[in-house]
Each structure stands twice: as structure tokens, then as C-alpha cells.
């Protein structure tokens, strides 16, 4: 019996040593996994910061081009129109629209309108001058006139909003209304923006149009085909927000965007 007991001691020690070694290996694996998660999270945050910086540069360039179109080319075209108006009056007016002078005046007026429209598409001055609520009302009114539908805008009492977040909300609404104009055949569109109890900003856009298969739309985007829904979702994710779409063919569409108000985001 003593001999058998002594023979089992090395096996017991081997078993204990194996258990300790296994626990140490598991602990090292957990540490490595935690470090990888930390690095992955840091890399994801760094990527978002870079993407937001690129997006901000794009918006700044849009703002610069819009200003140049409005204040530069637009002003020059307006001055040219005044000169052509004066020449037309001296020539007895534009009773005959086929005369070269009257045709030149019509072309100038058309160029002015197109320049203004392009300037507004690039960066509506009202967003920088009067703020997000005024810009959303202008966007809805302009889109409704173009698309022949009724638009309702409801903007609640909002806290000071960071300029980038204001631009994001405006661009999402702009893209959503562009989709309505192109595809929805809607008769009524509702846009609501409010602050939730958790301080997050919530944008809701609802239309009564033809709707779509949401999964199919995102599958087309993953296949390399550009879609407005995918573009909106990626922009919102850059700001740590949530983007959800509810739609079925023939049942309209509801787009809901939630953007957290992080400390330091608000502009004083």
C-alpha cells in the first residue's frame, strides 16, 4: 500500500502542474484577447475620427464653392443682366424674343437661376446664417414644390448643436427627400426633429409613397451600387448614431435617426 501511494505522488504532482499550466495559458489568452479588443476599438475610433475629418473637409469645400458661386459668378452674371436690360430698354424692349439681344438676356437669366440652384445644393447659405430649423423648413418647402407633395416640418426646442451634427442632420434629410422625389411618388412627407429624454437628437422622416424592400436596397449597396439609404446609414454611424428604416412595397417609408449628444459636442 505504501509503495502504491508513493507511485501515485508523481502523477498527482504532474496533474496539478498541468492544471496550473492550463490556467496560466488561459489567463494569457484572455489578456491577449482583451488587448486585441482594446486595439480594435481604438482603431475603429481612429478610423471614425479620420472619416469625420474627411467629411468635414468636404463640407468646408462645399461651403467655399457655394460662396464663390453665389458671391463671384452669381454677382457677375447679375451685373451682366443689368447691362443687357439697359441695352434692351435702349433698343425699345424685348417685344421680339427672337432678337439676339433678347436671347442673350434669357440665357443670362437662366444661368443666374442655375448658379443659384447649384450653390444651394452644394451648401445652402441658410444653414450657416439662420440655423438648422430654418434650413429644414427651406429644404422641405423647396422639395415639396419640386415634387408636388405636402411637407410638414416639426422642430422641437433644441439645445445648442455642434455645426458638424447640424450638417449631418441636414444632409440626411436632404438625401431622404431626394429619394422621395426620385422614387416614392408620395403625397405627404413629415419631418420631425426633437431632443429625447436621454439628450440624444432624434430625426424622423415619414412619407406615404410607394416604399421599398429595405433588405434588397442594402444588398444593392453592398454589391457596389450606390443607394441613398446606405449613404445615410454610414454618415450617421460616423457620429455614433443609429439609423433605422421601416418600409414595405406600397406602404411608404419611415426613417429614424438617433444621434447622441456627447459631452463637448454642443456649441456654446
QUIWORA-V934272 format. One record per residue. N is the residue number from 0. RES is the residue in three letters. SS is DSSP state (2 for helix, 1 for strand, 0 for the rest). Layout:
# QUIWORA-V934272
n:N res:RES ss:SS
n:N res:RES ss:SS
This chain:
# QUIWORA-V934272
n:0 res:UNK ss:0
n:1 res:UNK ss:2
n:2 res:UNK ss:2
n:3 res:UNK ss:2
n:4 res:UNK ss:2
n:5 res:UNK ss:2
n:6 res:UNK ss:2
n:7 res:UNK ss:2
n:8 res:UNK ss:2
n:9 res:UNK ss:2
n:10 res:UNK ss:2
n:11 res:UNK ss:2
n:12 res:UNK ss:2
n:13 res:UNK ss:2
n:14 res:UNK ss:2
n:15 res:UNK ss:2
n:16 res:UNK ss:2
n:17 res:UNK ss:2
n:18 res:UNK ss:2
n:19 res:UNK ss:2
n:20 res:UNK ss:2
n:21 res:UNK ss:2
n:22 res:UNK ss:2
n:23 res:UNK ss:2
n:24 res:UNK ss:2
n:25 res:UNK ss:2
n:26 res:UNK ss:2
n:27 res:UNK ss:2
n:28 res:UNK ss:2
n:29 res:UNK ss:2
n:30 res:UNK ss:2
n:31 res:UNK ss:2
n:32 res:UNK ss:2
n:33 res:UNK ss:2
n:34 res:UNK ss:2
n:35 res:UNK ss:2
n:36 res:UNK ss:2
n:37 res:UNK ss:2
n:38 res:UNK ss:2
n:39 res:UNK ss:2
n:40 res:UNK ss:2
n:41 res:UNK ss:2
n:42 res:UNK ss:2
n:43 res:UNK ss:2
n:44 res:UNK ss:2
n:45 res:UNK ss:2
n:46 res:UNK ss:2
n:47 res:UNK ss:2
n:48 res:UNK ss:2
n:49 res:UNK ss:2
n:50 res:UNK ss:2
n:51 res:UNK ss:2
n:52 res:UNK ss:2
n:53 res:UNK ss:2
n:54 res:UNK ss:2
n:55 res:UNK ss:2
n:56 res:UNK ss:2
n:57 res:UNK ss:2
n:58 res:UNK ss:2
n:59 res:UNK ss:2
n:60 res:UNK ss:2
n:61 res:UNK ss:2
n:62 res:UNK ss:2
n:63 res:UNK ss:2
n:64 res:UNK ss:2
n:65 res:UNK ss:2
n:66 res:UNK ss:2
n:67 res:UNK ss:2
n:68 res:UNK ss:2
n:69 res:UNK ss:2
n:70 res:UNK ss:2
n:71 res:UNK ss:2
n:72 res:UNK ss:2
n:73 res:UNK ss:2
n:74 res:UNK ss:2
n:75 res:UNK ss:2
n:76 res:UNK ss:2
n:77 res:UNK ss:2
n:78 res:UNK ss:2
n:79 res:UNK ss:2
n:80 res:UNK ss:2
n:81 res:UNK ss:2
n:82 res:UNK ss:2
n:83 res:UNK ss:2
n:84 res:UNK ss:2
n:85 res:UNK ss:2
n:86 res:UNK ss:2
n:87 res:UNK ss:2
n:88 res:UNK ss:2
n:89 res:UNK ss:2
n:90 res:UNK ss:0
n:91 res:UNK ss:0
n:92 res:UNK ss:0
n:93 res:UNK ss:0
n:94 res:UNK ss:0
n:95 res:UNK ss:0
n:96 res:UNK ss:0
n:97 res:UNK ss:0
n:98 res:UNK ss:0
n:99 res:UNK ss:2
n:100 res:UNK ss:2
n:101 res:UNK ss:2
n:102 res:UNK ss:2
n:103 res:UNK ss:2
n:104 res:UNK ss:2
n:105 res:UNK ss:2
n:106 res:UNK ss:2
n:107 res:UNK ss:2
n:108 res:UNK ss:2
n:109 res:UNK ss:2
n:110 res:UNK ss:2
n:111 res:UNK ss:2
n:112 res:UNK ss:2
n:113 res:UNK ss:2
n:114 res:UNK ss:2
n:115 res:UNK ss:2
n:116 res:UNK ss:2
n:117 res:UNK ss:2
n:118 res:UNK ss:2
n:119 res:UNK ss:2
n:120 res:UNK ss:2
n:121 res:UNK ss:2
n:122 res:UNK ss:0
n:123 res:UNK ss:0
n:124 res:UNK ss:2
n:125 res:UNK ss:2
n:126 res:UNK ss:2
n:127 res:UNK ss:2
n:128 res:UNK ss:2
n:129 res:UNK ss:0
n:130 res:UNK ss:0
n:131 res:UNK ss:2
n:132 res:UNK ss:2
n:133 res:UNK ss:2
n:134 res:UNK ss:2
n:135 res:UNK ss:2
n:136 res:UNK ss:2
n:137 res:UNK ss:2
n:138 res:UNK ss:2
n:139 res:UNK ss:2
n:140 res:UNK ss:2
n:141 res:UNK ss:2
n:142 res:UNK ss:2
n:143 res:UNK ss:2
n:144 res:UNK ss:2
n:145 res:UNK ss:2
n:146 res:UNK ss:2
n:147 res:UNK ss:0
n:148 res:UNK ss:0
n:149 res:UNK ss:1
n:150 res:UNK ss:1
n:151 res:UNK ss:1
n:152 res:UNK ss:1
n:153 res:UNK ss:1
n:154 res:UNK ss:1
n:155 res:UNK ss:0
n:156 res:UNK ss:0
n:157 res:UNK ss:0
n:158 res:UNK ss:0
n:159 res:UNK ss:0
n:160 res:UNK ss:0
n:161 res:UNK ss:0
n:162 res:UNK ss:2
n:163 res:UNK ss:2
n:164 res:UNK ss:2
n:165 res:UNK ss:2
n:166 res:UNK ss:2
n:167 res:UNK ss:2
n:168 res:UNK ss:2
n:169 res:UNK ss:2
n:170 res:UNK ss:2
n:171 res:UNK ss:2
n:172 res:UNK ss:2
n:173 res:UNK ss:2
n:174 res:UNK ss:2
n:175 res:UNK ss:2
n:176 res:UNK ss:2
n:177 res:UNK ss:2
n:178 res:UNK ss:2
n:179 res:UNK ss:2
n:180 res:UNK ss:2
n:181 res:UNK ss:2
n:182 res:UNK ss:2
n:183 res:UNK ss:2
n:184 res:UNK ss:0
n:185 res:UNK ss:0
n:186 res:UNK ss:0
n:187 res:UNK ss:1
n:188 res:UNK ss:1
n:189 res:UNK ss:1
n:190 res:UNK ss:1
n:191 res:UNK ss:1
n:192 res:UNK ss:1
n:193 res:UNK ss:1
n:194 res:UNK ss:1
n:195 res:UNK ss:0
n:196 res:UNK ss:0
n:197 res:UNK ss:0
n:198 res:UNK ss:0
n:199 res:UNK ss:0
n:200 res:UNK ss:1
n:201 res:UNK ss:1
n:202 res:UNK ss:1
n:203 res:UNK ss:1
n:204 res:UNK ss:1
n:205 res:UNK ss:1
n:206 res:UNK ss:1
n:207 res:UNK ss:0
n:208 res:UNK ss:0
n:209 res:UNK ss:0
n:210 res:UNK ss:0
n:211 res:UNK ss:0
n:212 res:UNK ss:0
n:213 res:UNK ss:2
n:214 res:UNK ss:2
n:215 res:UNK ss:2
n:216 res:UNK ss:2
n:217 res:UNK ss:2
n:218 res:UNK ss:2
n:219 res:UNK ss:2
n:220 res:UNK ss:2
n:221 res:UNK ss:2
n:222 res:UNK ss:0
n:223 res:UNK ss:0
n:224 res:UNK ss:0
n:225 res:UNK ss:0
n:226 res:UNK ss:0
n:227 res:UNK ss:2
n:228 res:UNK ss:2
n:229 res:UNK ss:2
n:230 res:UNK ss:2
n:231 res:UNK ss:2
n:232 res:UNK ss:2
n:233 res:UNK ss:2
n:234 res:UNK ss:2
n:235 res:UNK ss:2
n:236 res:UNK ss:2
n:237 res:UNK ss:2
n:238 res:UNK ss:0
n:239 res:UNK ss:0
n:240 res:UNK ss:0
n:241 res:UNK ss:1
n:242 res:UNK ss:1
n:243 res:UNK ss:1
n:244 res:UNK ss:1
n:245 res:UNK ss:1
n:246 res:UNK ss:1
n:247 res:UNK ss:0
n:248 res:UNK ss:0
n:249 res:UNK ss:0
n:250 res:UNK ss:0
n:251 res:UNK ss:0
n:252 res:UNK ss:1
n:253 res:UNK ss:1
n:254 res:UNK ss:1
n:255 res:UNK ss:1
n:256 res:UNK ss:1
n:257 res:UNK ss:1
n:258 res:UNK ss:1
n:259 res:UNK ss:0
n:260 res:UNK ss:0
n:261 res:UNK ss:0
n:262 res:UNK ss:0
n:263 res:UNK ss:0
n:264 res:UNK ss:0
n:265 res:UNK ss:0
n:266 res:UNK ss:0
n:267 res:UNK ss:0
